Amino acid sequence: MPARATDYLTYHADNARDGWNSGETRITQRKAGGLVKAGDYALDGEVDAQPLYRHGVAYVTTENNTLYAIAPRRGIVWRQHFAAPVPAYVGRCFSTEPTIGIFSTPVIDGDSGTIYLVTYSYDGKRPRFTLHAVSPAGRELRSTDISADAGNTFVQRQRAALLLSGGSIYVAYGGACDRHPETTYGRVLRYDASTFQLQNTFVTTASPRCHGYHYGTVWGLGFGPAADAGGDVFLATGNGCIDYARITGGAYSDAVLRLTPDLRLTSVTDSLFAPCTALADDRHDQEIGSGGVVLVPGAPYAIAGGKTGTTYVLDRSRLGGFHAACPDDVVSETQTSWGAWGGPVAWRAGGRAFVAIGGQGPHGIRTFELLDSGRLVLRSESGERLINGGMSMAVTSNGANQPSSVVLWALTRPSSGPIDLRAYDPMHLRRPLLSVVAGSWANAGGFASCTPAIADGYVFVATNRELTVWSLPT
C-alpha cells in the first residue's frame, strides 16, 4: 500500500529535516487550543526517538529496545521487544539511563511499510548494534549485527535519526559524554535497504594528525542527516580533531558536510563549512554538531547552528570552507540564541520562507523570515527563558498558501518533572494557543530530547514510559 499524505515516515517529517508537515488539514491556529487527550499508553522505558505514523498507526521505540505499534483511540496493536538493552553503567555515561536501547528515530518505507531501526543490546560481555527491518504487522523481516562497522561499541552511540534515501539506509554514530577520544570517531555507514549489505563508510576524524584524539561525533540530540533531491547527504559534526585540508582522510570536527550518496567529500570549500572559530570552539566544547542541518524548502539554502548560538545560512552548492581568519564565507550568520541542541524547523507560507529556532537563553522561541538574499529577519519571539538547549519543535500547515493554518509545536526539556506541549501562531509567539502537560521526565542525568510528531489530526508525544495522543474533540 503506497504512502499517504497523512503519513509521518521519518524524523522531522522528511529528508530535508525541515520539521514541516504541510499536509495537516485538521488542526489550524483557530482549533489548536481545543485539543484534548485522546489516549495515554504505558511504555516500558524512556523515549528519545520521535514517534512515526503510517496508515493510521503510530510507531514508538523505547530505550528498552521495544517497538510499539499504537492505533490512536484503540490502543496498542502489537509490541516487539528485540534484546536486553545496555545498562548505562557499561559505558559510564548516564545521559540516558537506566538503560540504552533504541535512541535514534527509525525510518519507514512509505510504500512497503517496512520499519528500519537500530538496537543497542548487551549480552553481559560486549554491547552490540543491530539493524532491523520489521513489517507493519510486527514481523521481523531481517536483522544484521553491524557492531563491527560501528567501532568501539562500549563508547560509540547511535543517536542520529536513520535516513532512507535512494534505496539505502544511512546510520550515523559518535560518542557520548566526551569519553575515550582515542577510540571514539564520528562514522556514517550506508547499507542496502533490501539486503543490509554495507555499501560505504565515512569516518569524520580519520586524519593521521589526530594522534589519539578523534571525536567528530554525529549526534545533534537525535537530529538525523538530511538528504537533498539528488541524494547528497548533509550533516553536522561535534568537537574533536581538526584537519580540514584533506579531501580524503581528514578530520572534519565542528563542521557541516555535504557528502555524495556514496559518502565522499568532494571539495573542502564547496562540500564543507567550519566556523572560523572552530579551533577555539573545540577547546571549550563548543560545536556546530549539537544542532542539525535543515534544507530550507523552496530555497537554495541549508541552515545550521549549535552550542555557540550562531545560526548559519549556507549555500547548499558551496558551503563555504574554513577560514582561520574571520569572517566566515557564508550567505549570512546571526546570533539567534545562547546555544541550540537539536535543529530548527522551516516552512513556507504565502510565498515566503520562515525558520523557527528554539535555542536556550532569554529570548525563547524565535521566528525569522528568511529573505531571498539569505538574511534572517526576526518576526516574533516568545520571550521566555529556555534551558537545556532549548525546545524540540515541529510545524504543521494546510499547504503553503494558508498562513492562518501554520501551527508551531514545541516540547519543553526538563531534567526531571513535567514536559509541556505548546502550540503557537509562529508570528505571535508571546501567547501560546495551547499549553498542556503531555508527559514527564525522570532522568536527572540527561534532559529530555523528545520531539512531537503531528499527523492526520493527532499530536503524538512520547516521553518517559508514556505516549500521550492529542486530537480535536470527536
Phi, psi and omega in degrees: 000128184290163178296152177251160179297336182274356182285155177227096198258348185209165180303135179058032165084322184203176183289344174286345181059032181279348178076010188256116170262102184273006181250023180271102186267345188266316186263113178247177177302321182293330186259345188301326181292347182262011180296145177231161179286121181260348180188153180215113190236131180283137177241170186259015179183179175295146179242125173247341181277153174283137174297151174239169187209132177210129173052045174085007181233134175266144179240126186229136178242154181236165176286004172263012180066041178239137174251128178248141167249121187229125176267122180305137179074346181252326176115194184288122180276315175199165175219148181227113175263129190264313184190165178296130179287174181271123175299142183302328183291341181296316178268357180053040175223119191251023175293337171234122180206160005281346181228158176240121182228260176264105177265314187287150176287128176295183174220146183243133171286120187296327183279310183274338185080004180296134180256124178254134181207161178240126175259155176236113190231168186218129180254015182092351181240311185209137175292149180226143171256134180228131176267129184238150167236126185234138179285163177299341178270359177094009180270129178287123182272321177192160176208151182216132174288117182248022183299320183297333180280339188276337185100213181288103187289348175289330186244339179285148175230147178247086185258328183292138180302146178290151178238129173249115183210130176059034180078011180237150173257128177255128182237124184245145185230170171175186182271183174217145179067012177051050178249150176055062179297342181287340182233008182252116180237151163283134180222144170233128183239139179245123180241145172294126186292337183268337183239344186066017175289133178292126182257315183209156178226139173231126178252127187285335184227067182263359186297140175294346178285349186288328173049054176085005176236108188242271189058227190075035185299143170256110186215298175057030184055040179095354180293132185268158171304147178260163175220140178268183185296334179273358179092358175296142186253129180247135178205164177239146184244158179273186183292159180153201183297142182234124173205081188279353189285340186263133175287324175237146177068026178267197177225113193243047177288157177052052185214160167257131183238143168244114182253148173294165180305330177265023168066048173246140171269124188257347181199141178272001173248315182279328188252009181217139166226134172224138179300149179296344179267009190303317182296318177289322180300321181299323181293340184244019179056039172257145187196155174277344186285353176287340175259189178236177178255125179248131174266115188290128181295134177070019181216155183274027190244151168245143179246134178212152177184159184212227191291337180283344181086001177272131176256129183253132170260119187243143171285119185302327184277342178212092188295327173125346177071198180235134178229112184297332176263118180294154013272172177283152177267075182230171179294312175197161172216140187220135174282107188252343181198188174264011180139138182234132172247116190091160187266175178278185169236156182217147181203174175237144178207125178060035178081008181238153180257141181226153178226132174247134183235129184242046181286169181286160180126184188278352185272341183074205175290140180229134176256129178240143166273134176262107182289163178302332180287348183093007178271140176269130180238122182294130178246331179196156172211150185280337175074016178256148180282123180253144181238178173053043175082001175107220182233151172268135192229163170210164180219143180229158173196166172261086184079191183251005186238016178234083183305330181286351177267353184284125177234129175262127183248145181210149173241137175288163184233077177282157168284332173199155179106194187290147174251126182263136170261129180231147174236141184225152156280115188295346177269352180218079190275351185293332182235110179297147173285331182210141172211110182223154172282121186244001181173194181209168179226139184234006184257095181292344180283345180200133184286161183296140176239023184293141178236130180287153173236133183236122183202140170059032179083008179243149171244122182252127179232112180251124186231230181271105175062027185201139167243124171250144181238132184237142180204175174286150180301144178268000000 
